[in-house]
Amino acid sequence: IAARSLFGTTTQVISKILPRWGISHSWVDVAAPESWADAIQPNTRLCLVETPTNPTLDLIDLAWLGELCRERGIILVVDNVFATPILQRPLEFGANLVMHSATKYFDGQGRGIGGVLVGDAIYMNDLRTFARQSGPCMSPFNAWMFSQGLQTLPLRIERHCENALGLANYLASHPLVSQVRYPFLASHPQHTLARRQMKAGGGIVTFEVAGGIEQGRRFLDNLQLCSLTANLGDARTTATHPASTTHYATPDEQRRAVGITPGLIRISVGLEHIDDIIRDIERALALSSEARLAEPAQG
C-alpha cells in the first residue's frame, strides 16, 4: 500500500513499472488514516509513505502507522526527504526502512545525485547485495560531496527552519495569498502532530496564489533572488510550481485529490537573510497581481 500523496515520479513507478514484475498496489489517503487498515490485504508486504508530503506538507502519524504495520506484519518504508534525520527519525517510531534523496539537504547545493537507504539489518543486508550486483551504486565523487555536506547539515537545517517559519508567518497575513502550509504554523491542521514527531517545521513552505496556473507562472517569472528550479534543499532559496513541474505527469484529478491545485507554489527556503527572501517574494506577488489586473484592459 502507498500514500496517494507520494512524490509524482514515485507514483509513476508504483503504477506503471512495478506491475511489470507482478507487484500490485493499493492507494490510501493521508487525510483518511482510518481506511489504511482496511487497505491491507493478505498479500500486502510493504507500506510506503512520505511525511511531510511533497508539496502539500501533510503529515502521517508515524507512531500509529508503525504500530499498525508491526501488528499486520508488513514492512514500513518512510521517505524522510523533507525532514532529514535532523528533524525526524522514523526508525524510532517503528519504520523498518528510511530513504532520503541525498541530492537535497544532504548536499545542500544541488551538485550531486544520490540516495540513502537506512534501516533494519535484516533488510539492509539483502538490499546491499542487490545494489552491488545490479548497479544502483553512488559514484565516489558524489559520495565525497555528500559526506562533506553532512558536516554542516545540522547548522544548515537550523537556518532553513528559522527562515521558513519567518516566511510562513509573513505569507499568512499577505492579502494576495489565500492559503499557507507549514507544519509549525498554528494554522496547520496537523500542527500538534508536527510538534510531537518533528523537532522543527523544515525548510519548505507552500502557498496558494489566486488566479490559477497562469498566475503561478507570473509569480515565478517575477522572482529575482529565488531560483526557479524543481530541486529543493539548496543553500539558495528555490521556487517551483508543482502542477507544471514535479507533478506534471500526475493526472489533474489525482493532483487535486491530494491538494496540488493550479495556483500552488512551493518554496524551498534557503540560507539567505530572511529580509531578502521576503522582499523578493513580496515584489513578485505585487508585480504578478498588477499584471493580472491589467489583462482585461490589454484585451
N, C-alpha and C positions, 0 to 999 in steps of 0.2 A: 504494500500500500504506500501511496505517496501523497504528500500535500499538493493540492491543486495549485497552490501559490508558489511552487518552486520556480527557480530561475528558468527563463524561457527556453534556453538551449537544453537544460536538463529535462524539461517536459518533452522535448522533441526526441531525445534519446530514449526515454521511457516508452513513449507512444509509438515511435516509428522504427527504432533499431532493435531494442530488446526483444520484441515479438518474433524477430527472425530466428532467435535461439529458443523459442518456445516459452519465453518469460512473459507472463501476463501481469496485469496490474489493475488496481482499483484506486480511483482518486477519492480523497477525503478533503473536506473543507476545514480550514483553520478556524473559521467562525462557528463551526458546529462540532466541537470535540466529542459531544455525546454520541455522535454517529460513528466514531472511529472503531469502537469495539465491535459493532455490527459489520464493519467492512472487513474484518479479519476472517479469512476463510480457512478451511482445513489445510489448504496448500500454501498459505501465506508464510513466507520465510523471512521477510525483511520489511522494515518501515523506514522511509526516507523523508526527512523534514528539514526545513531551513528556518532558523529563528535568530534574530528578526528576519522577516521575509524581505525579498528584493522585488520591487522597490517600496512596497506599501508599509513596511515596518510593523506587520502583525507579529504577535508573539505566540509561542506554543509553551504550555506549562511542561517543562522537561521532567520535573519530578513525577508528575502524574503520568506522563507518557512512558517514562522509564519503567514505572511500576506495572503499567498495563502490558508493555512488551515483555517484561520479565514473567508475568503471570501466564501469558499466552505462548511463551517460548519462541519469540521471534527476535531477530537482530534489529537493534535500533541504531540507525546511522543519522548523524546530525551534521548539516552544513553550517559551519560556525564562522563563515567569512566575515560577516558584518561585525560580529562581537570580538573576534580574535580570542585567544586564550587569556588575554589580559583582563577582559571584561566578563567572560562567561566560560565555564568549564563543564561541558555537557557530560563528560565521563563521571563527574561527581554526582550527577543527577540520574545516572542509570544507563547512559548511552554506551553502546558497545564499540562504536567507531565514530570518529570525528574527522571531518575533512575541511581543508582550507585551500583556497586559491592563494598561493604564495605570491602571485602576481600583484595582489592588492597590498594590504597593510604590511605584510612581512618585508617586502622590498621597500615600499614607501615612495618610490619614484617611477614605477611603471616600466622598469628597464628589462625585467626578465620574465620568463614564462615558466611556471611550475606549479605543482600542487603538493600538499602534505596530507597524509593519512595517518592517524594515530589511534590506538585502541588496545583492546584485549589481545594478549599474546596468542591466544588460540586462533584468532583470525589473522593477526598480522604476519605470522609465520607463513601461512599459505599465500597471503597477498604479496609478501616479499618475493616468494618463489615465482609467482605469476608475473610480477613486474620484471624480474630479472630475465625470465625466459621469453616474454612476449614483447618487450621493448619500451614500455612507457616509463623510462627512467630519465631523471633530470640530468641535463648537461652539467659537467663540472663547473663551468663558469657561472651558470645560473645558480648552482648550489652555493658557490662562494659569495655571490651577491646577496643571496637571501641570508646567509649566515652573518654577513656584515650588517644587514638591515635589522636583524633580530637584536643587535646590541643596543639599538636606540628605540626599539618598539615600545617599551613602557612609557618613555618620555613623550614620544610622538602621540600615542593613543591618548594620553592625558590632555595634550593640547588640542587634538582633534575633538575630543568630547567637550572641552571647555568652549571652543569656538562654535561647535554645533548647537549647544544649548543656548548660547548667546544669539545665534542666528534664528533659532526656532522661536525664542521669546520675541525677537523683533518682528518676525513674519506673522506671529499670532495676532498682532494688532494692526497689521497693514490692511488698508481698505481695498487693495486690489488682489488680495489673496483670500480665497474662500475657505481653505482648509489647510492646516499644517499638521504633519505627523512627525512626532519624535518621541521615543519611548519614555524619556524622563520629563516630558511636559505633563503637567497635571491633567490636561485635557485629553491625553491619550487614553483610549478606553481600557487599555491593559497596563496602566501606569503602576498599579500595585504589584502586578506580576513582574514587571520590568525591574522594580526596586528589589524584589525578592531574589531574582536569579541573575541579575546583571550588576556589576559594580558601578557602571555609568551608562549613559544612553547611546554611546557610539558616535561615529563621525558622519552619519548620513541623516539628512533632513529632506523630507518630501513635502510638496505643497501643490495646491491646485490654483491655476490661473483661469479666470473666466474667459471664454472665447474659443475653447477647444484647441484642436491640433494646430491651427494656424497661429493662434495667439501664443501657444507654447513655443513655436518656432521663432516668432518675432522676439519673444523674450530672450531666447538663446542668441539670436543674431545681434542683440544689443549689449551683450556682455563683453567686457574688455579684459578684466583681470581673470575672471574664471575661464578655464579652458573647456572647450566643447569636446568632450570625449566620453565614450561609453565605459571607460575604466573607472576605478574608484580606489580610494586608499592612498592617493598620492599626497606628497607634501604640498602640492598646489591644489587649490580648490577646483573641482571639475563639475560640470553640469551636463545633464543629459535629459532627453525626452524619451522615456521608456517605450511609449506606444510606437515610436518610429525607429527605435534602435534595438535595445536589448530584448524587447518582446515583440518585434515586428512580425516574426514568423508565427506567433501565437494568434489563433483566430480571435477576431474582435469580441465575440460573445464571451469567450473564455477570459480574455483580458478584463473585460468589465466585471465579470463574476468575481474576480479577485481584487477589484478596486483599481485597476490600471485604466484610468479614464484618459480621454484625448488631451486634457489640459494638465495632466500630472507632470511635475518637474522633480527630478531627483538631483540633489546637491550633495556631492561628497566634499565635506568641509575640510579645507586644508589647514596649513600651519601659519598662514599669513596673519597679520594683525586683524582682529575681528572688525575693527572700524573700516578697514579697506574692503573686506569681503562684503559687509553690509552696504557700503557706499556703491559698490559695483552692482549689486543686486537691486538696490533701490533705484538706481539710474535706469537699469534695463527694464524694470517694471514700469517706470514712468514713461519711457520712450515707446515701449510696446503698446501701452494704453493709448497714448496720443495717436499712434499710427492706426489703431483700431477705430478710434473715434473719427478719424479723418476719412475713413473708407467711403462712407456714403457721399461725401462732397466730391470725392475723386470719381465716383461712378457717374 
